[in-house]
């Protein structure tokens, strides 16, 4: 299935988590390999949306907050392409899909 409807990607998830260096669970160096930086955070947002529009979502688990989905595929950046897994939740409260995280595909 494809995730359809409103896709919510919180700005803070990009600019305060994925694109900043962290002592633990740092994803900024991984994303930098494809040219993603704080200066072009919107490029990362658009690449994540393109990934979701072109790749299938697989139901992963469910809890009281909603159903979690994985969308795996190529994340196309200004400087290259990375194989990633994105995690989304279809919120029980309103049925909207919210981005949870992104990680390298192993």
N, C-alpha and C positions, 0 to 999 in steps of 0.2 A: 504494500500500500504506500501511497505518497501522503505526506503530511500536508493537509490543505486547510485553508482558512487563514486566520491571523497568526503570524509567526512572531513571537516576542523574543527579542534578543536584548536584554538589559545592557545599556551603555557601560555600566560599571563592570559587567562580566568581561567586557573586552578591555577597557582601559584601566581597570584596577585589579584584574586577575590574570587574564591570558597574556597580555602584552607587556607586563612588567616583570622584571627579574624577581624571583622568590627563592628563599633558601630551600624550601621543600616544594616538590611538585611544580617546578618551573617549566612553563610551556613557552615562554618568550623566545628562548634560544631555538627551540624546534620550529616555531612559526617564522622566525627570522630567516630560516633557510629558504623560505618561499617569498621573502621580501616583505613580510608583515611587521610593522612597527607601530608604536603609539601615534606616529605622525600620519599613518594611513589606516587607522582603526576602521574607518568606514569601508575600506577595501576588504577587510576581513569579514565584516558584516555581510557584504554583498557576496563574497565567496561562500560563506556558510549557507546563505539563502539559495544560491545556485546549486550547491550540493544537495540540499533538501528537495529542490524542485526536480532534480534529475536522477536521484537515487531512491531506492526503496527503503521504507522504514520497517523495522521489525520490532514487534512488541517484546519487551524485556521483562517487566515486572509491574506490579500494581500495589498501591497502598492507599490510605485514606485521602491523600492529596491528589492522586490521579494515576494514570497509566504512563509508564516510562517506555520510550522507544529509542532504538539505536538506528542511526543512519550512517552507513559506512561508504567511503568513496574518495575520489580525488578532491582535494582542496586546492584550487587554482589561484596562485598568488601572482603578484607583479614580477617575481623573480624565480618562479618555479612552481612545482606541484608536489603536494604531500599527500600520502595515504593516511586518512584519519577516520576516527569514529566520533560521531557527535551523539550526545544524549539529550533527549527532549522529554518533557512531561506534558501530557494532555491533562490540563488542570480540571479536577472534578468540579470546582466552583463555577467555571464559565465555559469549559470545553475548548479554551484556547491552548495553543502549543507554545510552551516556553522553553527556550534553550537552557540547558543545565551545564554542560561542559563539552570539551573537545579533548581528545587525546590521540597520540600516534597509534596507527593501526599496527599491530604486531603480527 
